[in-house]
Amino acid sequence: MNEFEQQLKAAIRRGEAKGKLEHGEDARRASQIAEFKNLHSKLRLSLTEYIDRVIRKLADHFPGFRIESVFGEAGWGTACARDDVYVDGRTRSNRYSRFEITVRPINEFYVLDLQARGTIANRELFQRGHFQPVHEVDIQHYQQLLDRWTLEFAELYAAKTTNPKT
């Protein structure tokens, strides 16, 4: 066997070893991605149930809010909304209020992304967001955020609707 043939066989062995290593890395990466997606789904289901509970409790304290399920490209969650009509002599005004919390779909960064938006009397006055890598998520921390955001919105709504002329 000449020197070139030995070098060729050595190059082929190195290439095969490198291919096996890369294939193993690809398989590990694919397994990790599947694990992240599964974990995101579990967390999303748990949080959307919790979101529904806190939004319903909020709506119970402010009669007139309609509960809506939110699902689609923007995420999964719950919202409550209401339209109020105010008549003052000959003038009439409509005031729209809405509070929505969603868990955003998983993305290429594999984070659990929670978003909240609130409109009070036609003005978006409330916007919050929080995200963490799915493998670092503490579900109690997210539930505490949901509680805090709902309380903040309730306080803003109560303050802004006490005097409907403003």
Salt bridges, closest charged atoms under 4 A:
GLU25 OE2 - ARG28 NH2 2.59
GLU25 OE2 - ARG29 NH2 3.58
ASP26 OD1 - ARG29 NH1 3.22
ASP52 OD2 - ARG56 NE 2.94
GLU68 OE1 - ARG98 NH1 2.76
ASP84 OD1 - ARG82 NH2 2.82
GLU100 OE1 - ARG98 NH2 2.58
GLU136 OE2 - HIS135 NE2 3.74
GLU152 OE1 - ARG128 NH2 2.66
